[in-house]
Each structure stands twice: as C-alpha cells, then as structure tokens.
Amino acid sequence: MTDVKSGDTVRIHYTGTLADGTTFDSSAGRDPLEFTVGSGQIIPGLDKALPGMTVGEKKKVEIPADEAYGQPNPDAMQKVPREHVPADIPLEVGGQLQVQTPTGQVMPVTVAEVTETEVTLDANHPLAGKDLTFDFEVVEIV
C-alpha cells in the first residue's frame, strides 16, 4: 500500500474541534478536502501528521495554536472612528465584516469592541490562539 509523502495530492475527510469539544469545521456531508501535502495549503500541524499514512487510515491529532493559526497579532487590531463606519453596517461584537485595505484587497474582520466613539476591528484569524484537534481519514491519494 502506498504511503502519503510530501508533494502528494490527497483527499481527506475531517472534523476539527476546539479544546471544549465544539466542532468548528467538518467535511461531513461535503466532498473530501483536497490539497498537496507539504505545500502550505493547510495548517502546519495537520500537514505534518499526514506523511506515512495510507488510504483508509484514520488519525486524531492535537495541534497547538502555534502549529495551527498562530497567536493573535495585536497589530491586526484596529480602532476606527465610529463616524467612518456607514450607519447601515450592523456593529455587534463578534459580527463579521469585510473591509478594503488601502491596496484594494478585501479582508474579513471581526467586530471586537464597540463604543460610542470608535469600533475595534480584529483581522486575526478567528481560530488564532486556539489549540485544535482534528479527527481525519485519508480517503485518496490522487
């Protein structure tokens, strides 16, 4: 049987959970996730768990935040004067918005804080700073 190695394109079914057991993502009911091992297309901790596995093999890995989405970056938090936010934009803490950078790139942000005078937007990945667990199965080596 062929082992997964760096450079292989694989398909996996997976369920990702947080430390409290909450599922944050799963391929259940969808096509398997397809990516190239070792290419940086998925988080490093999951990428490192694949080499040596075979089709049909299942594994559960606990991935520390530093091997997942990293630690939150304080520089990714920005305070914006409230009057710069259009009145029709809902401003609820935890809400997801999209902002446009000075270079024209669209970036997802989370509303972290709302006061009468300013809104704090967080551009960190929502899973930054969180340890993750993945239960996964290698479905296919393409």
Secondary structure, DSSP 8 states (H G I E B T S, - for coil): --B--TT-EEEEEEEEEETTS-EEEE-TTS--EEEETTTTSS-HHHHHH-TT-BTT-EEEEEE-GGGTT-S--GGGEEEEEGGGS-TTS---TT-EEEEE-TTS-EEEEEEEEE-SSEEEEE-S-TTTT--EEEEEEEEEE-
